[in-house]
């Protein structure tokens, strides 16, 4: 039988992996969308946190589109990933404190 702590750890690690994949794919999809839309973006800066969001916001302003739904999704995905990491760290600390 697998201890409950190991099962919880596996679930949290899965949560982290899925959260990371979601953030990466959302960035990829946004980059592809902006490239197809003709927005001026530099590939070398796409890894910088906030660059694609700012480029998308500028593109929306130029085209009269509201950027809020997409930016809200990006915020939710990032917060989800941060919460997954915090949960993982707290679990590891609580497990390591026990003898």
C-alpha positions as CSV (number, residue, x, y, z in Angstrom):
1,X,0.0,0.0,0.0
2,X,1.3,3.4,-0.9
3,X,1.4,5.9,2.0
4,X,-1.1,8.8,1.7
5,X,1.8,11.4,1.7
6,X,3.2,9.8,-1.4
7,X,-0.1,9.9,-3.2
8,X,-0.6,13.5,-2.3
9,X,3.0,14.3,-3.5
10,X,2.3,12.5,-6.8
11,X,-0.9,14.5,-7.3
12,X,0.8,17.8,-6.5
13,X,3.7,17.1,-8.8
14,X,1.2,16.3,-11.5
15,X,-0.5,19.6,-10.8
16,X,2.8,21.4,-11.2
17,X,3.6,19.6,-14.5
18,X,0.1,20.3,-16.0
19,X,0.3,24.0,-14.8
20,X,3.7,24.4,-16.4
21,X,2.6,22.8,-19.7
22,X,-0.6,25.1,-19.7
23,X,1.5,28.2,-19.3
24,X,4.0,27.2,-22.0
25,X,1.3,26.3,-24.5
26,X,-0.6,29.5,-23.8
27,X,2.6,31.4,-24.5
28,X,3.1,29.4,-27.7
29,X,-0.4,29.9,-28.9
30,X,-0.3,33.7,-28.1
31,X,3.0,34.0,-30.0
32,X,1.6,32.1,-33.0
33,X,-1.6,34.3,-32.9
34,X,0.4,37.5,-32.7
35,X,2.7,36.4,-35.6
36,X,-0.3,35.5,-37.8
37,X,-2.0,38.8,-36.9
38,X,1.0,40.8,-38.0
39,X,2.1,42.1,-34.6
40,X,5.7,43.3,-34.3
41,X,7.3,41.0,-31.8
42,X,10.9,39.9,-31.3
43,X,11.4,36.2,-30.8
44,X,14.4,36.7,-28.5
45,X,12.2,38.6,-26.0
46,X,9.3,36.2,-25.9
47,X,10.8,34.4,-22.9
48,X,10.8,37.6,-20.9
49,X,7.9,37.6,-18.4
50,X,5.3,40.0,-19.5
51,X,6.6,40.7,-23.0
52,X,4.0,38.7,-24.9
53,X,1.2,40.2,-22.7
54,X,2.4,43.7,-23.5
55,X,2.7,43.0,-27.2
56,X,-0.8,41.5,-27.2
57,X,-2.1,44.6,-25.3
58,X,-0.5,46.9,-27.9
59,X,-1.9,44.9,-30.7
60,X,-5.4,45.0,-29.2
61,X,-5.1,48.8,-28.7
62,X,-4.1,49.2,-32.4
63,X,-7.0,47.0,-33.6
64,X,-9.7,48.2,-31.2
65,X,-10.0,44.8,-29.4
66,X,-10.3,44.3,-25.6
67,X,-7.3,42.4,-24.3
68,X,-8.9,41.6,-20.9
69,X,-10.2,38.0,-21.5
70,X,-6.8,36.7,-22.8
71,X,-4.8,38.6,-20.2
72,X,-7.2,37.3,-17.4
73,X,-6.5,33.7,-18.6
74,X,-2.8,34.3,-18.6
75,X,-3.0,35.6,-15.0
76,X,-5.1,32.7,-13.9
77,X,-2.6,30.2,-15.4
78,X,0.3,31.9,-13.8
79,X,-1.3,32.1,-10.4
80,X,-2.3,28.4,-10.7
81,X,1.3,27.5,-11.3
82,X,2.6,29.6,-8.4
83,X,0.0,28.0,-6.0
84,X,1.0,24.5,-7.2
85,X,4.7,25.3,-6.3
86,X,3.8,26.8,-3.0
87,X,1.7,23.7,-2.1
88,X,4.6,21.5,-3.1
89,X,7.1,23.4,-1.0
90,X,4.8,23.4,2.0
91,X,4.2,19.6,1.7
92,X,7.9,18.9,1.4
93,X,8.6,21.1,4.5
94,X,5.9,19.4,6.5
95,X,7.0,15.9,5.5
96,X,10.7,16.7,6.3
97,X,9.8,18.0,9.7
98,X,8.4,14.6,10.8
99,X,10.8,12.1,12.2
